[in-house]
């Protein structure tokens, strides 16, 4: 995966204390990706930001324990 253009990022501490870095577009503020200390080497990418999302298949679900019924 390659990120082209410029992006900005900020970091926050999650409820568990892990550091999460969130990337966003500096022009419009759209969220692009999230990386976290809790899962090194893992990056969560927002599907709408991909040029061709059909090239990727979801591999897991997150936040399922707190999902609404």
C-alpha positions, 0 to 999 in steps of 0.5 A: 500500500502506498499513501500519496500526497500529504497527510497530517496525524495526531496521537491520542491515548486510548482507554487502555493507555495505548497510543493511537496515531490517526492520519487525516487529509489536511485539506478536508479533514477526512480520516485516512488511517489509524495505527496503534502501539497495541498492534505494531505493524497493523494499520486500519485504513478507511475503505472510502479513501482507497482508489480501488477498494475491490483489491482488498478484502476485510480480514477481521471485524473490530469493536464487535463486543460493543456493537449495537444489537 
